[in-house]
């Protein structure tokens, strides 16, 4: 994460961080979890919706959570959903214990069915009151595709984009989606809001930079925008 400009990564404070929006949230959540755990932070990852139960780092109780922390690893927690292979939100007593002990909690608070972006339904996202940071995620691979092709719950876009399912997602519309309270910024309120624009390959650097410029023009601080490459990130596009 050497190219990520987010200040909260190194501020030494306790944070409860929710990830919302399009595809790539789980990957970014575990990338962040690795980053914090490697720096000695007691780190946990969980969900308020659904995530796949991982092959490693799963903890069924606080004893297992603490054992992973002693090994310098992060813990993935959640109630196992029968027959699905997925985790849902941990039970209340487990959550309370985690909240008391963890220094960093990362929460996947939205689902996108692997699509690059999404429009949230009335019940989405599921942000807990304790959450202080929200990361909005969208994939650059949404650009040039129709709303129906690239966006989960595209039907909800008629008001935001004043158009139907065949509208093409360009840089301006993707930036609008990331900034809108009808879109990725829904229910953020006074929490810190950050953007991860995912899958920014070198070949797409100009498009990534254009989205970034639109976010900056709308008043978003540059240190809150991460243009994340498929492998190593877009250092040039981030301008750092």
Protein Blocks (a to p, Z undefined) as FASTA:
>chain_A
ZZpcbfklmnopacddddehjehklmmmmmmmmmmmmnopacddddfkbccddfehpafb
fklmmmmmmnopacdeddddehklpacdddfklmmmmmmmpmbdcddfbdeehpabdcdd
fkbccddfklmbdcddddfklgopafklmmghklmmmmmnopafklccdfklmmmmmmpm
klmmgoklmaccddddehiafklmmmmmmmmmmmmmnopafklcccddfknopfklnoZZ
